[in-house]
Amino acid sequence: MAEALLKIREVEKNFGGLRAVDKVSLDVGMGSIVGLVGPNGSGKTTLFNIVFGLR
């Protein structure tokens, strides 16, 4: 992969005693299409909100 357009390193988010996102790291290259897949409640939307400044 070429130089990453977006780099995420060890992102964490807790809600009280519940860890919603646990040390997620991700590189996204220019022109890449990326999907986050997981069951309900696995932290997909929370990660998106953190990355794009919505939380």
N, CA and C atoms as an extended XYZ file, in Angstrom:
165
Properties=species:S:1:pos:R:3:atomname:S:1:resname:S:1:resid:I:1 pbc="F F F"
N         0.852       -1.175        0.000 N   MET     1
C         0.000        0.000        0.000 CA  MET     1
C         0.901        1.242        0.000 C   MET     1
N         0.452        2.271       -0.706 N   ALA     2
C         1.159        3.549       -0.720 CA  ALA     2
C         1.002        4.235        0.640 C   ALA     2
N         1.543        5.428        0.726 N   GLU     3
C         1.415        6.216        1.962 CA  GLU     3
C        -0.042        6.278        2.406 C   GLU     3
N        -0.268        6.078        3.681 N   ALA     4
C        -1.634        6.089        4.219 CA  ALA     4
C        -2.186        7.509        4.236 C   ALA     4
N        -3.415        7.652        3.788 N   LEU     5
C        -4.122        8.931        3.831 CA  LEU     5
C        -4.663        9.188        5.237 C   LEU     5
N        -5.026        8.088        5.916 N   LEU     6
C        -5.544        8.154        7.283 CA  LEU     6
C        -4.858        7.073        8.104 C   LEU     6
N        -4.276        7.461        9.230 N   LYS     7
C        -3.656        6.508       10.155 CA  LYS     7
C        -4.328        6.656       11.509 C   LYS     7
N        -4.784        5.553       12.041 N   ILE     8
C        -5.399        5.519       13.368 CA  ILE     8
C        -4.551        4.574       14.204 C   ILE     8
N        -4.154        4.998       15.380 N   ARG     9
C        -3.293        4.176       16.224 CA  ARG     9
C        -3.854        4.042       17.633 C   ARG     9
N        -4.100        2.803       18.027 N   GLU    10
C        -4.474        2.416       19.389 CA  GLU    10
C        -5.563        3.299       19.997 C   GLU    10
N        -6.640        3.475       19.256 N   VAL    11
C        -7.780        4.268       19.725 CA  VAL    11
C        -8.557        3.465       20.758 C   VAL    11
N        -8.895        4.101       21.863 N   GLU    12
C        -9.691        3.473       22.918 CA  GLU    12
C       -10.827        4.399       23.326 C   GLU    12
N       -11.940        3.801       23.740 N   LYS    13
C       -13.070        4.580       24.264 CA  LYS    13
C       -13.767        3.742       25.317 C   LYS    13
N       -13.974        4.355       26.477 N   ASN    14
C       -14.690        3.710       27.571 CA  ASN    14
C       -15.949        4.496       27.892 C   ASN    14
N       -16.994        3.779       28.234 N   PHE    15
C       -18.219        4.372       28.761 CA  PHE    15
C       -18.382        3.804       30.163 C   PHE    15
N       -17.959        4.566       31.160 N   GLY    16
C       -17.953        4.031       32.522 CA  GLY    16
C       -16.962        2.876       32.584 C   GLY    16
N       -17.416        1.726       33.022 N   GLY    17
C       -16.555        0.553       33.101 CA  GLY    17
C       -16.566       -0.305       31.853 C   GLY    17
N       -17.290        0.104       30.817 N   LEU    18
C       -17.410       -0.681       29.586 CA  LEU    18
C       -16.472       -0.136       28.518 C   LEU    18
N       -15.588       -0.973       27.996 N   ARG    19
C       -14.690       -0.558       26.916 CA  ARG    19
C       -15.381       -0.831       25.586 C   ARG    19
N       -15.712        0.240       24.863 N   ALA    20
C       -16.418        0.131       23.586 CA  ALA    20
C       -15.450       -0.059       22.424 C   ALA    20
N       -14.273        0.562       22.510 N   VAL    21
C       -13.244        0.444       21.474 CA  VAL    21
C       -11.933        0.161       22.190 C   VAL    21
N       -11.235       -0.890       21.764 N   ASP    22
C       -10.054       -1.353       22.482 CA  ASP    22
C        -8.827       -1.405       21.574 C   ASP    22
N        -7.999       -0.361       21.620 N   LYS    23
C        -6.714       -0.301       20.922 CA  LYS    23
C        -6.824       -0.621       19.430 C   LYS    23
N        -7.711        0.075       18.737 N   VAL    24
C        -7.903       -0.124       17.299 CA  VAL    24
C        -6.852        0.673       16.538 C   VAL    24
N        -6.174        0.011       15.602 N   SER    25
C        -5.231        0.662       14.693 CA  SER    25
C        -5.649        0.334       13.267 C   SER    25
N        -5.499        1.319       12.368 N   LEU    26
C        -6.004        1.161       11.007 CA  LEU    26
C        -5.278        2.134       10.097 C   LEU    26
N        -4.871        1.671        8.909 N   ASP    27
C        -4.324        2.539        7.867 CA  ASP    27
C        -5.255        2.477        6.672 C   ASP    27
N        -5.548        3.634        6.083 N   VAL    28
C        -6.392        3.701        4.894 CA  VAL    28
C        -5.617        4.461        3.828 C   VAL    28
N        -5.372        3.797        2.702 N   GLY    29
C        -4.647        4.424        1.604 CA  GLY    29
C        -5.574        5.204        0.693 C   GLY    29
N        -5.015        6.138       -0.054 N   MET    30
C        -5.788        6.939       -0.991 CA  MET    30
C        -6.459        6.017       -2.013 C   MET    30
N        -7.733        6.234       -2.258 N   GLY    31
C        -8.488        5.436       -3.212 CA  GLY    31
C        -9.021        4.131       -2.643 C   GLY    31
N        -8.721        3.840       -1.387 N   SER    32
C        -9.188        2.601       -0.756 CA  SER    32
C       -10.656        2.705       -0.376 C   SER    32
N       -11.306        1.579       -0.412 N   ILE    33
C       -12.665        1.458        0.111 CA  ILE    33
C       -12.570        0.525        1.308 C   ILE    33
N       -13.004        1.006        2.457 N   VAL    34
C       -12.850        0.253        3.703 CA  VAL    34
C       -14.205        0.071        4.358 C   VAL    34
N       -14.440       -1.107        4.882 N   GLY    35
C       -15.661       -1.370        5.631 CA  GLY    35
C       -15.321       -1.880        7.019 C   GLY    35
N       -16.121       -1.507        7.988 N   LEU    36
C       -15.999       -2.044        9.343 CA  LEU    36
C       -17.132       -3.035        9.532 C   LEU    36
N       -16.784       -4.261        9.858 N   VAL    37
C       -17.771       -5.322        9.995 CA  VAL    37
C       -17.705       -5.877       11.408 C   VAL    37
N       -18.868       -6.076       12.009 N   GLY    38
C       -18.925       -6.661       13.339 CA  GLY    38
C       -20.351       -6.690       13.824 C   GLY    38
N       -20.604       -7.426       14.881 N   PRO    39
C       -21.964       -7.525       15.411 CA  PRO    39
C       -22.423       -6.216       16.052 C   PRO    39
N       -23.705       -6.124       16.286 N   ASN    40
C       -24.261       -4.965       16.995 CA  ASN    40
C       -23.535       -4.792       18.325 C   ASN    40
N       -23.219       -3.543       18.643 N   GLY    41
C       -22.574       -3.256       19.925 CA  GLY    41
C       -21.077       -3.463       19.948 C   GLY    41
N       -20.454       -3.696       18.791 N   SER    42
C       -19.015       -3.973       18.779 CA  SER    42
C       -18.141       -2.725       18.688 C   SER    42
N       -18.753       -1.536       18.547 N   GLY    43
C       -17.983       -0.296       18.568 CA  GLY    43
C       -17.729        0.340       17.211 C   GLY    43
N       -18.366       -0.149       16.160 N   LYS    44
C       -18.147        0.405       14.817 CA  LYS    44
C       -18.520        1.884       14.738 C   LYS    44
N       -19.713        2.221       15.158 N   THR    45
C       -20.175        3.608       15.105 CA  THR    45
C       -19.378        4.474       16.070 C   THR    45
N       -19.032        3.949       17.218 N   THR    46
C       -18.226        4.699       18.182 CA  THR    46
C       -16.870        5.049       17.575 C   THR    46
N       -16.217        4.095       16.913 N   LEU    47
C       -14.935        4.365       16.264 CA  LEU    47
C       -15.090        5.435       15.191 C   LEU    47
N       -16.107        5.324       14.359 N   PHE    48
C       -16.378        6.317       13.319 CA  PHE    48
C       -16.540        7.708       13.937 C   PHE    48
N       -17.315        7.793       14.998 N   ASN    49
C       -17.555        9.081       15.661 CA  ASN    49
C       -16.277        9.677       16.250 C   ASN    49
N       -15.415        8.843       16.793 N   ILE    50
C       -14.143        9.319       17.344 CA  ILE    50
C       -13.254        9.852       16.222 C   ILE    50
N       -13.109        9.088       15.152 N   VAL    51
C       -12.217        9.459       14.053 CA  VAL    51
C       -12.643       10.775       13.407 C   VAL    51
N       -13.940       10.973       13.253 N   PHE    52
C       -14.426       12.162       12.559 CA  PHE    52
C       -14.880       13.276       13.504 C   PHE    52
N       -14.493       13.161       14.784 N   GLY    53
C       -14.708       14.245       15.735 CA  GLY    53
C       -16.139       14.449       16.173 C   GLY    53
N       -16.944       13.418       16.077 N   LEU    54
C       -18.344       13.535       16.463 CA  LEU    54
C       -18.563       13.217       17.930 C   LEU    54
N       -17.526       12.741       18.637 N   ARG    55
C       -17.599       12.468       20.076 CA  ARG    55
C       -16.413       13.072       20.745 C   ARG    55
